[in-house]
Structure formats: structure tokens, C-alpha cells
Amino acid sequence: MPPTKCSALTKAGNPCRAHPVPGTDPPLCAAHGGAKRRPGAPLGNQNAFKHGADAKPGAAGARREPDILPDNIDDVIHDLALKHARLSQIINDNLATADLNTLARLFSLHAQTASRLGRLLRDRRALLGEDPDSLPAVIQRALEEISEELLPPPP
């Protein structure tokens, strides 16, 4: 008759009292090496695949590193502002035809980029030595940027 307990010893030196995994010789519980496979999801599991951030480089669906990394915070702000504007255009173009779930994801992404853009602008002001949270300064800068975008340059 096979033993009904694991044959390993605990850290304290006492015999382990757990039941062994069937088919192990000597009989061992899962905690002492009786498990046949590694813990967690099976290799190649795609159940939680979302964005590929943790995928190996070159794997299908993996994120590709940009060819040129920005040199300074102004380049990052400019790049994110362009992407934010493009996302706004995508939302406007698909507002009438997209389903509710897609629109909810687009609006969520739009809010996230707006928040990141605001934090980057605040950090940029702090790096330049300006008061990052001065409301009059923020309003003045926003008005200047809007007027630069909307008004044609002087002749």
C-alpha cells in the first residue's frame, strides 16, 4: 500500500503531512516538487493578451520601439499633442458610426492623453523655473498658444 503522506521534511525537520501528488516517486506533495508543471498559466496562453507591452521583440503584436526617441520635453509634448489631435479627429470621424464600447474606449484614451499632456506642460513649466500652478500664468500661456494657432502670422 502506497504511503498516504508526502515523504519530504519541512523546514522544521518534521515530516510533511500533505497528500502526495499521484504518480510521484518518492511520493511528494505539490509544494515539495510533486507538481508536474510550473505554476501559473500554460505557456503561450493568450487569455489576457491586450497590448503586447510584455511581448518579446519581433513577436506578432509586440510594440515596436520608435526609431527616433525625443531629445527633450518639448519634443515629447509636441508628439503627444499631435497624437491627441489625431485621436480627436478619429473620434469626430467615427462619432455617428462607432458602437458604444468603441466610443467609450476612445473617450477614455482621449482623457488619458489630455491628462498626460497637462502633466507634461506642468513639468515643463517647473523645469523652466516658472510657477507650475500659477493660474494667471497658465491662462496667459493658453491664450497666447491659442492666438498663435488661430491668428495668421503678421506680414
VENNORSUL-V170269 format. One record per residue. N is the residue number from 1. RES is the residue in one small letter. PHI is phi in radians with two decimals (NA if undefined). OMEGA is omega in radians with two decimals (none if undefined). Layout:
# VENNORSUL-V170269
N | RES | PHI | OMEGA
N | RES | PHI | OMEGA
This chain:
# VENNORSUL-V170269
1 | m | NA | -3.11
2 | p | -1.23 | 3.12
3 | p | -1.12 | -3.10
4 | t | -1.73 | -3.13
5 | k | -2.26 | 3.08
6 | c | -1.09 | -3.10
7 | s | -1.58 | -3.12
8 | a | -1.43 | 3.07
9 | l | -1.84 | 3.09
10 | t | -1.35 | 3.11
11 | k | -1.07 | 3.14
12 | a | -1.37 | 3.13
13 | g | 1.62 | 3.12
14 | n | -1.55 | 3.09
15 | p | -1.15 | 3.10
16 | c | -1.19 | -3.09
17 | r | -1.79 | -3.11
18 | a | -1.37 | 3.09
19 | h | -1.31 | -3.13
20 | p | -1.33 | 3.02
21 | v | -1.28 | -3.12
22 | p | -1.01 | 3.07
23 | g | 1.54 | 3.13
24 | t | -1.60 | 3.13
25 | d | -2.39 | 0.02
26 | p | -1.21 | -3.10
27 | p | -1.11 | -3.13
28 | l | -2.31 | 3.04
29 | c | -1.39 | -3.12
30 | a | -1.11 | -3.12
31 | a | -1.24 | -3.10
32 | h | -1.84 | 3.02
33 | g | 1.81 | 3.14
34 | g | -1.46 | -3.12
35 | a | -1.26 | -3.10
36 | k | -1.41 | -3.08
37 | r | -2.06 | 3.14
38 | r | -1.26 | 3.12
39 | p | -1.22 | 3.10
40 | g | 1.72 | -3.10
41 | a | -1.27 | 3.09
42 | p | -1.11 | 3.11
43 | l | -1.06 | 3.13
44 | g | 1.42 | -3.13
45 | n | -1.10 | -3.14
46 | q | -1.90 | -3.04
47 | n | -1.11 | -3.09
48 | a | -1.89 | -3.12
49 | f | -1.18 | -3.12
50 | k | -2.23 | -2.96
51 | h | -2.33 | 3.10
52 | g | 1.40 | -3.12
53 | a | -1.11 | -3.12
54 | d | -1.75 | -3.11
55 | a | -1.27 | 3.09
56 | k | -1.22 | 3.13
57 | p | -1.02 | 3.12
58 | g | 1.51 | 3.12
59 | a | -1.28 | 3.13
60 | a | -1.05 | 3.12
61 | g | 1.46 | -3.12
62 | a | -1.31 | 3.08
63 | r | -1.22 | 3.12
64 | r | -1.74 | 3.10
65 | e | -1.18 | 3.12
66 | p | -1.12 | -3.13
67 | d | -1.18 | -3.12
68 | i | -2.17 | 3.10
69 | l | -1.54 | -3.13
70 | p | -1.12 | -3.11
71 | d | -1.48 | -3.06
72 | n | -2.59 | -3.06
73 | i | -1.18 | 3.11
74 | d | -1.13 | 3.10
75 | d | -1.16 | 3.11
76 | v | -1.14 | 3.13
77 | i | -1.09 | 3.14
78 | h | -1.08 | -3.14
79 | d | -1.08 | -3.14
80 | l | -1.18 | 3.11
81 | a | -1.14 | 3.08
82 | l | -1.11 | 3.13
83 | k | -1.16 | 3.10
84 | h | -1.13 | 3.11
85 | a | -1.14 | 3.10
86 | r | -1.13 | 3.10
87 | l | -1.11 | 3.07
88 | s | -1.06 | 3.12
89 | q | -1.15 | 3.11
90 | i | -1.09 | 3.12
91 | i | -1.09 | -3.14
92 | n | -1.09 | -3.12
93 | d | -1.19 | -3.04
94 | n | -1.89 | -3.06
95 | l | -1.05 | -3.08
96 | a | -1.47 | -3.01
97 | t | -1.84 | -3.04
98 | a | -1.33 | 3.09
99 | d | -1.34 | -3.03
100 | l | -1.09 | -3.13
101 | n | -1.13 | 3.12
102 | t | -1.13 | 3.11
103 | l | -1.10 | 3.12
104 | a | -1.09 | 3.11
105 | r | -1.16 | 3.12
106 | l | -1.12 | 3.11
107 | f | -1.14 | 3.10
108 | s | -1.11 | 3.11
109 | l | -1.12 | 3.11
110 | h | -1.08 | 3.12
111 | a | -1.14 | 3.13
112 | q | -1.12 | 3.14
113 | t | -1.18 | 3.09
114 | a | -1.11 | 3.12
115 | s | -1.13 | 3.13
116 | r | -1.13 | 3.12
117 | l | -1.11 | 3.09
118 | g | -1.09 | 3.12
119 | r | -1.15 | 3.11
120 | l | -1.12 | 3.11
121 | l | -1.12 | 3.10
122 | r | -1.12 | 3.13
123 | d | -1.15 | 3.11
124 | r | -1.09 | 3.11
125 | r | -1.08 | 3.12
126 | a | -1.15 | 3.12
127 | l | -1.15 | 3.13
128 | l | -1.44 | 3.11
129 | g | 1.53 | 3.10
130 | e | -1.46 | 3.07
131 | d | -1.23 | -3.01
132 | p | -1.19 | -3.06
133 | d | -2.06 | 3.13
134 | s | -1.31 | -3.07
135 | l | -1.06 | 3.12
136 | p | -1.06 | 3.13
137 | a | -1.17 | 3.13
138 | v | -1.14 | 3.14
139 | i | -1.12 | 3.13
140 | q | -1.07 | 3.14
141 | r | -1.12 | 3.13
142 | a | -1.11 | 3.11
143 | l | -1.13 | 3.11
144 | e | -1.13 | -3.13
145 | e | -1.16 | 3.11
146 | i | -1.14 | -3.13
147 | s | -1.14 | 3.09
148 | e | -1.14 | -3.10
149 | e | -1.34 | -3.01
150 | l | -1.58 | -3.09
151 | l | -1.55 | 3.09
152 | p | -1.24 | 3.14
153 | p | -1.13 | -3.14
154 | p | -1.14 | -3.10
155 | p | -1.21 | none
